[in-house]
Amino acid sequence: MINYQNKPKNKLYCKGYFCSRLTDNGFSITKLNIPYEKDDLRKWSIIVNSKSSDYKYNILITCFKNNNTKEFCFKFQGQRKKEFILKTMSMEIIIKILKKTMSKNVEDEYVK
């Protein structure tokens, strides 16, 4: 018998789950099928944009995973914003960051 209580409720580092949650929250997703090497810490990459806003830039998100650490790198294409690394196991935090980033007049907030 399998004990489902000890299994995690989501697997944030799985590309399918991650993309599904973003799509459900109004984001447009392009999955990149990049054949990373087996010993590379990068597991997958996607490009995210908003379906509903006037946000005109793409955000490249790359998932890094080793045995103990899972983190996401956000790169803002076509902007002056700097990339950043986020260590979290909460999809809600990622969605909140993306929505704030893709709202109007936020572009210059990170330049200061």
N, C-alpha and C positions, 0 to 999 in steps of 0.2 A: 504494500500500500504506500502511495506517495503522500508525504506530508507537505501540503501546499502552504501551510502557515509560515514555514521558514523561507519560502521563495520570495524574492522581491516582487513588489506589485508592478513595477515597470523596469524596463531596461533602457535607461536613458542613453546608453552608449550604442544601442542598436539603431541603425539608420532608418529602418522601417518605422519603428515606434516614434522616433524623433520627428521624422517627416510627417507622419500622420497627425501628431499633436500640433505641429505648426500649421498644417493645412486646415485643421479644424478651427484654428484661431485666426484665419483670414490671411495667411501668408502664401505666397506663390513659391514653389520649390523646384529647383533643378538639381537632380541627383547627378553627381559626377562619378563616373565609373573609372576611377584611377586605380591601376593595379599596383598598390603599394607593396614593397618587399615584405617578406615574412618577418624580418627582424626590425622593421620600421615601426615606431610607436604610433604613427598615424594610421587610423583604421578606415575612415571615410571622410569625404568632403561633400558639401552641398552649397548651392547658391540660394540665398533667400531674398525675397522682395515682398512688398506689401501689395495685395490685390486692390485695396480700397483707398489708399492715400496717394498723394501727389509725389511721394518719395521716389526719386529717380535713380537712386544708386542701388547697387547690389551689395550684399554682405556675404562674404565667403566664410563658412563655418567648417572647421576641421576638428574631428574628434581624435583625441590622443588617449591611448589606453595601455597601461601595463598592468601588472598583477594587482597593485594596490591603489593606483591613482588613475582617475578619469578626469580629463579636462578638455575644454573646448577653446579653440582659438578663433577669435572674431577679427576678420580683416575687412575694412570698409573700402570698397573699390570706388575710385573716382572722387575721393574725398580727402580732406586734410586730417581727418581723425586718425589717431594711432590705433594700431591693433592692440588687442588685449587678450589675456588668458583668463578663463573663468573656470574655477573648480567648484562644481556643485553637483548634487544629485537631484535637484528640483527643477522640473520642467517649467513650473510657474515663474521661477526667477528668470529663466532664459526668455520666456514669452514677454515678461514685463520689460526686460532690457530691450528686446527687439521692438516692442510697441513704442517705448519711449524714444528710441533712436529713430524710428521711422515716422514720428509725428512731425508736423511742420515746425519750422524755425528752431530745430534742435541742432542743426549742422554746426553752427558757430559756438554752441555751448562747450564742445570738447576742444576747441581751438585755443581757448584762453589759457 
